[in-house]
Each structure stands twice: as structure tokens, then as C-alpha cells.
Amino acid sequence: MERLQPILRRLAALEQAPAGEPAHSSRFDPLAALREPATEPDWNLVKRHFRRHGNPEATAAKYGIGIRDLKACARREAWS
């Protein structure tokens, strides 16, 4: 345990909030962002927009999906 003391002191120094900022109650977790669920687009809205406007590039850009994913889904489900 004595070998860990310098590391724990450095970690405690890093966790202290700089002047003017509130102290955080939990440790920094670099993997926290990776645990958030990925948001899927509402494919019914994508389908409706694609059918109404007929422009796959604009539809993909509006809903933040890849053009290849959009075209594959449209082909698989026969949207046009």
C-alpha cells in the first residue's frame, strides 16, 4: 500500500477543482461517453421524407445517417 501513496496523492491533486470551479463529487470516467446508448433515427420519418422528396443525399444529411445505410434500407424495404 505504501507504493501506491504517491500515485494516490497525484490523483487527489488532479481531482481537486481549480479555483472558481465547483468540486466534482465523482471521479473522472473516460469511458462514460462510450456507455451512452447510440441514438437511432426514426426510420418511419426517414422513409416518409425520402418518399416525399426523393433525394437520398438530403434525407441522409437531415437525419444524420450514412447514405449507404439509407440506400440499403430503402432497397431492402422497397421504399420507391
Beta strands, then each sheet from edge to edge (+ up, - down):
end
